[in-house]
């Protein structure tokens, strides 16, 4: 029969495993509202049996580790929906800013154009009337001012969008570098036998933030996550991150009147980044 020491050892191991499981449960409760945290569950394993005095004695149980409860398909759907929501919000905000330049204020293009057309009709009926002639000049001047004011407003909106693109691309670069670093850390964990749940939570949270800035596609590999943009441009490949920058017009576009050096807007569809960009793997 197994000795007292063996029985006590088995009991101690069981208590230690139970205590570790309780600690995991306590940690889950404490981080229930922590952004990006994933619930962890204990993984118990049966210890090897031993032969004592011609009898087989069980080895008890021990805690093999903690496993994070993740649903990769659900995470992917969340990232895609987040990108679409952010894209819709960004487009809505931009269009609302543009819409203010066409609001009916009495001095807007629609109102002044109507007034100008009316004055021309009056001039057609009374071509020699000095007051009517003066009215045409004034309404024409008002129309020109409306066009200039609207053009200035649209130029300001363009400038704001360009500035936002530059800031967003900088944020993309920061996030991709951090994700690549975490990928590198995770790739080394199997060799050390450490639990990578916390690092995976950090990476998932950064990926979620990245999905609010640009449309992304995430795939898993043995070296970590590979992240590309919606149009296939690589952002993160294992422990390497690409450096992105906004694209600019190389030549003057006569059809769309885009001067050289102007950031091209509303060409890239995805999240809050409303411009195309080029990424170079470092």
C-alpha positions, 0 to 999 in steps of 0.5 A: 500500500502507498505510504503516508508520505505519498498520500500527503504528496498527492493531497498537497498537489491537489490543493495546489492545483485547486488553489491555482484554479481559484486564483484564475477564477479570481483573476477572471472576475477582477478583469471582467471589465478590462478591455481585451481581457480573455477569460482563462480556464485551468487545464488539469492533468493526471500525474503518472501512476507508480508501482508500490509494493506490487500495487498501482498507485495513482499520482494525483492531479496537477495544474498543467496551465491556463488556457484562454477562451478565444473564438477566432471566428468571432474575433474576426467578425468583430474586427470586420464589423468594427472596420465597417462601422468606423468607415461609415462613421468617418464618411458620415462625419466628412459628408456632414462637414461638407454638407454645411457648405451647401446649407440653405442660408440665403447666401448659399449657391442654390439661393444666390443662383435662384436670385441671379436667374430671377434677375436675368428674367427681370432684365429680359422683360425690362432691358433698359431699366437701370435698377434691374440692370443694377440688380443683375450685377448685384445678384451676379456678385452675390453668386460669385461670392457664394461660389468662392465661399463654398470653394474655401469651405471645401478646401478647408475640409480637404485640408482637414481630411489630409491632416487626419490621414497623416495622423491615422497612418502614423497611428497605424505604424505605431500599432503594427510595430507593437503587434509585431513585437508581441508576435515575437514574444509569443513565438518564444513562449513555447520554448520557455513553457510560459503562459502567453494569455496576457500577451495574446490579450494585449495583441488582440486589443491592439488588432482591435484598435487597428481595425478601427483605423483601416480595413484589415484581414488577419490570418494565423501562422506558426510565427504569429498573426499576419495582418494585411489591409483589405486590398492585400497590402502587408502590415504585419508579418510575424515579428516584422511590421511594414512602414506606411505613408500616404500616397500623393499625386505624382502629376497634375490630374487635368480631369479632377484638378488635383495639383501635384503633391496633394494627398488623394482622398476618398480612394481607399475604402476602410475604417477611418483611413479615407486615403490610399497608402503604401506600406514598405516591409522593413 
